[in-house]
Amino acid sequence: RSCLVHAYYHQGKDIPLSECGKVPACPSLLFGSTILMHRSDYEQAGSHSPFCMSTHHIGTPRTKYISTPASMSVGRAMSCSGAAVETALMTDLDSWAVRFWVLALNLMQGDWLRFDPNSAIKVHRGGMAQRVLDLVPSLICLEVCYLFAMLAEGREASAAERGHCEAARAYMGTSVAIVGIMFFATFFMPFCRPLMMFLQPSPVVRQLQMLLVATPVTEECPPYVYLGDGGLLENSGCLELLRRQAKTIIVMEAGDDPKMELITLRLLRKYAEAERLCSFFVPDDPRRGVEDAFVAYQEDSSRTYIHLGIRYGWGTSE
């Protein structure tokens, strides 16, 4: 582990991802990830979508982009980008039972990311002040519940001698009511933005949402989003470069494709066309179909690369 750390980081110290953009010799780093707990509308097929982390911005076209926060380090971005266990389970086999065992067995390899720049406190690079502040609303509610429960216990002990326990029942009912309101509020947060800003940052509420498959369906991104492995959706890392309309893209892809079916390349083409980012063509013969070029590459074992042209834009003649 020490050799790996020193091989990637200067003096073995992790650095903020945004700091890499201040060094001219450092390339622009892009990490592909997946949002596992957010839907922008009810027409979206699943509760997951691609997410990008770079030296300058993080986000997706669906959630919009914000400046890379100081709390996002290179190591954290790499960890989220490679958190494959729960991402595979929650994209292909998502259900209440699967999420229960993922939480029970502590298989969560990804991380929650604060995606609300307006209220984020930039006090510490690790974001500890923000995390503590996020605990306060739910902590106050739980402490009030505990206080009423203790009052009910005390009233019950003193009222047992007099033969009536109305006050104790009232205190206990209030405590149970507060817990019940917090529980049911987790399902209605998308309809009330202030309620979401008050409760969703709490780790307890977020874990409850994940366990109950209560995925927030909001046009505006919730304060926290959960990030997992991005390779299960788009493994080449090329999609973000296509969104940026890069002129030259070199992709070195080493995915699990033992039968040479070009799974990653075909998925990339599917996503690019679905978002209407661009279309592909064969530079040597633009009249030739791209699928024909794929088959020719598959049948020729001596070829080590495939060259495709990119035409950005959709529905225009330019």
C-alpha positions as semicolon CSV with decimal commas, in nm:
position;residue;x (nm);y (nm);z (nm)
1;R;0,000;0,000;0,000
2;S;0,283;0,241;0,084
3;C;0,443;0,184;-0,259
4;L;0,115;0,260;-0,436
5;V;0,055;0,575;-0,233
6;H;0,403;0,712;-0,298
7;A;0,380;0,620;-0,666
8;Y;0,071;0,834;-0,718
9;Y;0,112;1,115;-0,463
10;H;0,401;1,345;-0,387
11;Q;0,546;1,238;-0,051
12;G;0,249;1,008;-0,006
13;K;0,003;1,293;0,067
14;D;-0,337;1,312;-0,096
15;I;-0,421;1,645;-0,259
16;P;-0,744;1,824;-0,351
17;L;-0,860;1,750;-0,704
18;S;-0,903;2,120;-0,775
19;E;-0,536;2,184;-0,694
20;C;-0,433;1,977;-0,998
21;G;-0,582;2,241;-1,225
22;K;-0,336;2,500;-1,092
23;V;-0,033;2,305;-1,217
24;P;0,029;2,362;-1,592
25;A;0,219;2,033;-1,628
26;C;-0,066;1,829;-1,476
27;P;-0,325;1,696;-1,724
28;S;-0,694;1,761;-1,671
29;L;-0,813;1,466;-1,465
30;L;-1,157;1,314;-1,534
31;F;-1,313;1,047;-1,311
32;G;-1,630;0,872;-1,419
33;S;-1,879;0,781;-1,149
34;T;-2,248;0,698;-1,102
35;I;-2,522;0,866;-0,899
36;L;-2,715;0,589;-0,727
37;M;-2,984;0,780;-0,536
38;H;-3,142;1,048;-0,756
39;R;-3,395;1,077;-1,037
40;S;-3,473;1,403;-1,212
41;D;-3,822;1,290;-1,322
42;Y;-4,054;0,993;-1,301
43;E;-3,990;0,901;-1,665
44;Q;-3,629;0,812;-1,588
45;A;-3,592;0,435;-1,609
46;G;-3,361;0,386;-1,308
47;S;-3,237;0,575;-1,005
48;H;-2,882;0,591;-1,142
49;S;-2,709;0,809;-1,398
50;P;-2,348;0,895;-1,499
51;F;-2,153;1,152;-1,298
52;C;-1,820;1,318;-1,375
53;M;-1,551;1,458;-1,144
54;S;-1,276;1,673;-1,293
55;T;-1,013;1,920;-1,181
56;H;-1,244;2,214;-1,256
57;H;-1,605;2,099;-1,231
58;I;-1,818;1,808;-1,110
59;G;-2,168;1,705;-1,212
60;T;-2,367;1,591;-1,515
61;P;-2,589;1,763;-1,772
62;R;-2,886;1,637;-1,569
63;T;-2,772;1,771;-1,229
64;K;-2,580;2,066;-1,380
65;Y;-2,216;2,139;-1,302
66;I;-2,056;2,313;-1,006
67;S;-1,696;2,402;-0,927
68;T;-1,499;2,115;-0,780
69;P;-1,518;2,153;-0,398
70;A;-1,201;2,161;-0,192
71;S;-1,319;1,854;0,001
72;M;-1,299;1,640;-0,315
73;S;-0,949;1,493;-0,312
74;V;-0,784;1,285;-0,583
75;G;-0,794;0,976;-0,362
76;R;-1,164;1,023;-0,286
77;A;-1,245;1,065;-0,655
78;M;-1,051;0,749;-0,741
79;S;-1,227;0,556;-0,464
80;C;-1,575;0,661;-0,577
81;S;-1,487;0,587;-0,938
82;G;-1,391;0,230;-0,845
83;A;-1,668;0,145;-0,594
84;A;-1,805;-0,145;-0,796
85;V;-1,976;-0,376;-0,545
86;E;-2,284;-0,176;-0,442
87;T;-2,301;-0,010;-0,785
88;A;-2,340;-0,348;-0,954
89;L;-2,600;-0,460;-0,700
90;M;-2,802;-0,137;-0,702
91;T;-2,811;-0,104;-1,081
92;D;-2,873;-0,463;-1,193
93;L;-3,043;-0,619;-0,888
94;D;-3,188;-0,320;-0,708
95;S;-3,452;-0,408;-0,447
96;W;-3,527;-0,357;-0,079
97;A;-3,369;-0,692;0,011
98;V;-3,049;-0,614;-0,181
99;R;-3,012;-0,274;-0,017
100;F;-3,075;-0,424;0,327
101;W;-2,788;-0,671;0,289
102;V;-2,562;-0,407;0,134
103;L;-2,610;-0,192;0,444
104;A;-2,608;-0,483;0,690
105;L;-2,282;-0,626;0,552
106;N;-2,127;-0,280;0,510
107;L;-2,065;-0,323;0,138
108;M;-2,085;0,052;0,073
109;Q;-1,762;0,137;-0,107
110;G;-1,872;0,469;-0,252
111;D;-1,926;0,799;-0,072
112;W;-2,183;1,073;-0,019
113;L;-2,093;1,401;-0,188
114;R;-2,224;1,741;-0,085
115;F;-2,367;1,888;-0,406
116;D;-2,507;2,214;-0,272
117;P;-2,249;2,490;-0,316
118;N;-2,478;2,765;-0,184
119;S;-2,482;2,635;0,173
120;A;-2,153;2,446;0,187
121;I;-1,919;2,576;0,456
122;K;-1,563;2,610;0,333
123;V;-1,395;2,587;0,672
124;H;-1,190;2,272;0,644
125;R;-1,057;2,090;0,341
126;G;-1,210;1,764;0,464
127;G;-1,554;1,918;0,509
128;M;-1,578;1,817;0,876
129;A;-1,753;2,141;0,977
130;Q;-2,017;2,086;0,711
131;R;-2,073;1,725;0,818
132;V;-2,117;1,826;1,183
133;L;-2,362;2,100;1,086
134;D;-2,561;1,851;0,878
135;L;-2,605;1,635;1,188
136;V;-2,764;1,914;1,394
137;P;-3,128;1,908;1,264
138;S;-3,183;1,533;1,304
139;L;-2,980;1,532;1,627
140;I;-3,208;1,798;1,776
141;C;-3,518;1,599;1,678
142;L;-3,378;1,278;1,826
143;E;-3,270;1,455;2,146
144;V;-3,620;1,601;2,185
145;C;-3,766;1,251;2,139
146;Y;-3,531;1,116;2,402
147;L;-3,620;1,401;2,638
148;F;-3,994;1,332;2,610
149;A;-3,932;0,959;2,657
150;M;-3,734;1,030;2,976
151;L;-4,008;1,263;3,101
152;A;-4,265;0,992;3,032
153;E;-4,058;0,743;3,229
154;G;-4,033;0,980;3,524
155;R;-4,403;1,069;3,516
156;E;-4,501;0,704;3,494
157;A;-4,298;0,617;3,804
158;S;-4,454;0,898;4,009
159;A;-4,805;0,855;3,865
160;A;-4,817;0,482;3,937
161;E;-4,859;0,559;4,306
162;R;-5,155;0,793;4,236
163;G;-5,318;0,555;3,987
164;H;-5,321;0,774;3,672
165;C;-5,064;0,804;3,392
166;E;-5,218;1,061;3,152
167;A;-4,910;1,288;3,157
168;A;-4,675;0,995;3,096
169;R;-4,885;0,880;2,799
170;A;-4,884;1,233;2,657
171;Y;-4,507;1,261;2,677
172;M;-4,456;0,917;2,524
173;G;-4,709;0,991;2,251
174;T;-4,525;1,312;2,165
175;S;-4,196;1,124;2,141
176;V;-4,345;0,859;1,912
177;A;-4,515;1,129;1,702
178;I;-4,187;1,309;1,638
179;V;-4,021;0,987;1,523
180;G;-4,320;0,907;1,302
181;I;-4,319;1,253;1,144
182;M;-3,948;1,225;1,064
183;F;-4,005;0,879;0,916
184;F;-4,291;0,982;0,688
185;A;-4,121;1,311;0,598
186;T;-3,844;1,115;0,424
187;F;-4,098;1,015;0,157
188;F;-4,229;1,369;0,099
189;M;-3,904;1,567;0,094
190;P;-3,901;1,602;-0,288
191;F;-4,226;1,802;-0,266
192;C;-4,081;2,053;-0,020
193;R;-3,733;2,187;-0,088
194;P;-3,689;2,346;0,261
195;L;-3,780;2,011;0,421
196;M;-3,522;1,837;0,204
197;M;-3,255;2,092;0,294
198;F;-3,341;2,039;0,662
199;L;-3,352;1,657;0,679
200;Q;-3,170;1,502;0,380
201;P;-2,818;1,605;0,488
202;S;-2,860;1,392;0,801
203;P;-2,672;1,060;0,769
204;V;-2,959;0,884;0,951
205;V;-3,217;1,008;0,701
206;R;-2,997;0,924;0,404
207;Q;-2,943;0,568;0,525
208;L;-3,317;0,535;0,584
209;Q;-3,389;0,660;0,232
210;M;-3,148;0,409;0,084
211;L;-3,287;0,120;0,288
212;L;-3,650;0,199;0,196
213;V;-3,564;0,264;-0,174
214;A;-3,706;0,615;-0,128
215;T;-3,513;0,773;-0,415
216;P;-3,556;1,154;-0,432
217;V;-3,726;1,256;-0,758
218;T;-3,640;1,623;-0,801
219;E;-3,541;1,845;-1,090
220;E;-3,295;2,020;-0,861
221;C;-3,029;1,794;-0,713
222;P;-3,062;1,710;-0,340
223;P;-2,795;1,838;-0,098
224;Y;-2,617;1,501;-0,094
225;V;-2,575;1,248;-0,375
226;Y;-2,426;0,900;-0,343
227;L;-2,148;0,815;-0,590
228;G;-2,043;0,469;-0,702
229;D;-1,842;0,307;-0,981
230;G;-1,888;0,474;-1,318
231;G;-1,746;0,190;-1,525
232;L;-2,064;-0,014;-1,507
233;L;-2,246;0,250;-1,712
234;E;-1,972;0,395;-1,932
235;N;-1,630;0,234;-1,896
236;S;-1,425;0,415;-2,159
237;G;-1,422;0,763;-2,001
238;C;-1,478;0,905;-2,348
239;L;-1,835;1,026;-2,303
240;E;-1,734;1,331;-2,100
241;L;-1,479;1,425;-2,365
242;L;-1,750;1,401;-2,630
243;R;-1,966;1,633;-2,422
244;R;-1,675;1,877;-2,421
245;Q;-1,633;1,833;-2,800
246;A;-1,267;1,742;-2,776
247;K;-1,096;1,743;-3,115
248;T;-0,867;1,446;-3,059
249;I;-0,950;1,157;-2,825
250;I;-0,730;0,855;-2,760
251;V;-0,904;0,579;-2,565
252;M;-0,710;0,288;-2,414
253;E;-0,985;0,049;-2,310
254;A;-0,919;-0,271;-2,116
255;G;-1,266;-0,378;-2,008
256;D;-1,393;-0,733;-1,960
257;D;-1,465;-0,833;-2,319
258;P;-1,317;-1,182;-2,378
259;K;-1,517;-1,245;-2,698
260;M;-1,415;-0,914;-2,855
261;E;-1,774;-0,793;-2,887
262;L;-1,668;-0,428;-2,847
263;I;-1,922;-0,388;-2,567
264;T;-1,774;-0,065;-2,431
265;L;-1,743;0,097;-2,774
266;R;-2,098;0,005;-2,873
267;L;-2,233;0,142;-2,544
268;L;-2,038;0,464;-2,595
269;R;-2,190;0,501;-2,940
270;K;-2,537;0,433;-2,797
271;Y;-2,502;0,694;-2,521
272;A;-2,354;0,957;-2,755
273;E;-2,640;0,915;-3,002
274;A;-2,902;0,905;-2,725
275;E;-2,779;1,243;-2,597
276;R;-2,742;1,365;-2,957
277;L;-2,384;1,468;-2,894
278;C;-2,231;1,349;-3,219
279;S;-2,221;1,079;-3,483
280;F;-1,931;0,857;-3,587
281;F;-1,791;0,778;-3,930
282;V;-1,497;0,596;-4,088
283;P;-1,233;0,855;-4,194
284;D;-1,089;0,640;-4,475
285;D;-1,431;0,599;-4,636
286;P;-1,710;0,814;-4,490
287;R;-1,963;0,622;-4,701
288;R;-1,882;0,304;-4,510
289;G;-2,101;0,212;-4,215
290;V;-1,952;0,223;-3,865
291;E;-2,091;-0,120;-3,782
292;D;-1,908;-0,260;-4,085
293;A;-1,583;-0,114;-3,947
294;F;-1,653;-0,280;-3,612
295;V;-1,698;-0,622;-3,772
296;A;-1,383;-0,582;-3,980
297;Y;-1,184;-0,499;-3,666
298;Q;-1,327;-0,801;-3,485
299;E;-1,236;-1,039;-3,767
300;D;-0,880;-0,910;-3,811
301;S;-0,676;-1,024;-3,507
302;S;-0,364;-0,842;-3,631
303;R;-0,519;-0,497;-3,584
304;T;-0,442;-0,322;-3,257
305;Y;-0,666;-0,016;-3,286
306;I;-0,974;0,119;-3,461
307;H;-0,988;0,473;-3,600
308;L;-1,320;0,659;-3,603
309;G;-1,410;1,013;-3,697
310;I;-1,643;1,231;-3,490
311;R;-1,899;1,474;-3,626
312;Y;-2,030;1,695;-3,345
313;G;-2,380;1,835;-3,356
314;W;-2,714;1,678;-3,437
315;G;-2,962;1,761;-3,708
316;T;-2,745;2,029;-3,871
317;S;-2,571;2,029;-4,208
318;E;-2,265;2,220;-4,091
